[in-house]
Amino acid sequence: MKVVIGIAFLVILGSLGSAFFFLMKDKSKSSRTVNALTVRIGMSIALFLLILFAHHMGWIQSTGIR
């Protein structure tokens, strides 16, 4: 489960990086920046729901604050 969460974080960071690249380099009126940010938001929500589902199913355990 740690690997899946790590890969999801990398995909989210990659999407954020591509949005930044398109924002800086793309001088046209294309919507590539908006599309990249939409993918990032969708992946973030999917990761959050996956973590909630994994906790509910018992695949991951909360450790609490020490």
PyRosetta script that sets phi, psi and omega in degrees:
from pyrosetta import init, pose_from_sequence

init()
pose = pose_from_sequence("MKVVIGIAFLVILGSLGSAFFFLMKDKSKSSRTVNALTVRIGMSIALFLLILFAHHMGWIQSTGIR")
pose.set_psi(1, -33.4)
pose.set_omega(1, 179.3)
pose.set_phi(2, -63.5)
pose.set_psi(2, -36.0)
pose.set_omega(2, -179.5)
pose.set_phi(3, -67.3)
pose.set_psi(3, -41.9)
pose.set_omega(3, 179.8)
pose.set_phi(4, -62.8)
pose.set_psi(4, -44.0)
pose.set_omega(4, 179.6)
pose.set_phi(5, -65.9)
pose.set_psi(5, -40.8)
pose.set_omega(5, 178.3)
pose.set_phi(6, -63.5)
pose.set_psi(6, -42.7)
pose.set_omega(6, 177.7)
pose.set_phi(7, -64.3)
pose.set_psi(7, -40.1)
pose.set_omega(7, 178.9)
pose.set_phi(8, -62.8)
pose.set_psi(8, -41.2)
pose.set_omega(8, 176.7)
pose.set_phi(9, -62.1)
pose.set_psi(9, -40.7)
pose.set_omega(9, 178.9)
pose.set_phi(10, -64.6)
pose.set_psi(10, -38.9)
pose.set_omega(10, 177.5)
pose.set_phi(11, -65.5)
pose.set_psi(11, -40.5)
pose.set_omega(11, 178.6)
pose.set_phi(12, -64.0)
pose.set_psi(12, -44.4)
pose.set_omega(12, 178.4)
pose.set_phi(13, -66.6)
pose.set_psi(13, -36.0)
pose.set_omega(13, 176.6)
pose.set_phi(14, -64.2)
pose.set_psi(14, -41.1)
pose.set_omega(14, 177.8)
pose.set_phi(15, -65.9)
pose.set_psi(15, -39.0)
pose.set_omega(15, 177.3)
pose.set_phi(16, -65.3)
pose.set_psi(16, -40.5)
pose.set_omega(16, 177.9)
pose.set_phi(17, -65.3)
pose.set_psi(17, -41.0)
pose.set_omega(17, 178.4)
pose.set_phi(18, -67.2)
pose.set_psi(18, -35.8)
pose.set_omega(18, 176.3)
pose.set_phi(19, -63.4)
pose.set_psi(19, -40.7)
pose.set_omega(19, 177.7)
pose.set_phi(20, -64.5)
pose.set_psi(20, -41.9)
pose.set_omega(20, 179.0)
pose.set_phi(21, -61.8)
pose.set_psi(21, -47.0)
pose.set_omega(21, -179.9)
pose.set_phi(22, -64.6)
pose.set_psi(22, -35.1)
pose.set_omega(22, 179.1)
pose.set_phi(23, -65.7)
pose.set_psi(23, -39.8)
pose.set_omega(23, -177.7)
pose.set_phi(24, -80.1)
pose.set_psi(24, -38.0)
pose.set_omega(24, -170.7)
pose.set_phi(25, -100.9)
pose.set_psi(25, -22.5)
pose.set_omega(25, -173.8)
pose.set_phi(26, -89.3)
pose.set_psi(26, 105.7)
pose.set_omega(26, -178.0)
pose.set_phi(27, -89.4)
pose.set_psi(27, -8.9)
pose.set_omega(27, -179.2)
pose.set_phi(28, -82.5)
pose.set_psi(28, -179.1)
pose.set_omega(28, -178.8)
pose.set_phi(29, -93.0)
pose.set_psi(29, 27.3)
pose.set_omega(29, -178.4)
pose.set_phi(30, -73.6)
pose.set_psi(30, 164.3)
pose.set_omega(30, -176.3)
pose.set_phi(31, -106.1)
pose.set_psi(31, 27.5)
pose.set_omega(31, -178.6)
pose.set_phi(32, -66.7)
pose.set_psi(32, -34.9)
pose.set_omega(32, 177.6)
pose.set_phi(33, -64.6)
pose.set_psi(33, -45.4)
pose.set_omega(33, 179.7)
pose.set_phi(34, -63.8)
pose.set_psi(34, -41.0)
pose.set_omega(34, 179.1)
pose.set_phi(35, -64.2)
pose.set_psi(35, -41.6)
pose.set_omega(35, 179.2)
pose.set_phi(36, -65.3)
pose.set_psi(36, -39.9)
pose.set_omega(36, 177.7)
pose.set_phi(37, -69.4)
pose.set_psi(37, -33.5)
pose.set_omega(37, 176.5)
pose.set_phi(38, -65.2)
pose.set_psi(38, -40.9)
pose.set_omega(38, 176.5)
pose.set_phi(39, -62.7)
pose.set_psi(39, -41.8)
pose.set_omega(39, 179.5)
pose.set_phi(40, -62.0)
pose.set_psi(40, -43.6)
pose.set_omega(40, 179.5)
pose.set_phi(41, -65.5)
pose.set_psi(41, -43.2)
pose.set_omega(41, 178.4)
pose.set_phi(42, -61.8)
pose.set_psi(42, -42.6)
pose.set_omega(42, 178.6)
pose.set_phi(43, -67.1)
pose.set_psi(43, -37.0)
pose.set_omega(43, 178.6)
pose.set_phi(44, -64.9)
pose.set_psi(44, -43.0)
pose.set_omega(44, 178.2)
pose.set_phi(45, -66.1)
pose.set_psi(45, -41.7)
pose.set_omega(45, 178.6)
pose.set_phi(46, -63.1)
pose.set_psi(46, -40.7)
pose.set_omega(46, 178.3)
pose.set_phi(47, -64.7)
pose.set_psi(47, -42.8)
pose.set_omega(47, 178.2)
pose.set_phi(48, -60.3)
pose.set_psi(48, -45.2)
pose.set_omega(48, 179.1)
pose.set_phi(49, -66.4)
pose.set_psi(49, -36.2)
pose.set_omega(49, 177.1)
pose.set_phi(50, -63.6)
pose.set_psi(50, -42.1)
pose.set_omega(50, 178.5)
pose.set_phi(51, -65.1)
pose.set_psi(51, -42.1)
pose.set_omega(51, 176.6)
pose.set_phi(52, -62.3)
pose.set_psi(52, -43.6)
pose.set_omega(52, 179.2)
pose.set_phi(53, -65.3)
pose.set_psi(53, -43.3)
pose.set_omega(53, 179.6)
pose.set_phi(54, -63.6)
pose.set_psi(54, -37.4)
pose.set_omega(54, 177.0)
pose.set_phi(55, -67.2)
pose.set_psi(55, -41.9)
pose.set_omega(55, 179.3)
pose.set_phi(56, -63.1)
pose.set_psi(56, -38.6)
pose.set_omega(56, -178.8)
pose.set_phi(57, -79.9)
pose.set_psi(57, -11.1)
pose.set_omega(57, 179.4)
pose.set_phi(58, 88.4)
pose.set_psi(58, 10.4)
pose.set_omega(58, 179.9)
pose.set_phi(59, -72.8)
pose.set_psi(59, -29.1)
pose.set_omega(59, 175.3)
pose.set_phi(60, -129.1)
pose.set_psi(60, 151.0)
pose.set_omega(60, -179.0)
pose.set_phi(61, -118.1)
pose.set_psi(61, 142.7)
pose.set_omega(61, 174.5)
pose.set_phi(62, -82.7)
pose.set_psi(62, 139.6)
pose.set_omega(62, -177.4)
pose.set_phi(63, -102.4)
pose.set_psi(63, -14.9)
pose.set_omega(63, -178.8)
pose.set_phi(64, 79.8)
pose.set_psi(64, 175.6)
pose.set_omega(64, -179.7)
pose.set_phi(65, -97.0)
pose.set_psi(65, 131.0)
pose.set_omega(65, -178.4)
pose.set_phi(66, -106.6)
pose.dump_pdb("model.pdb")
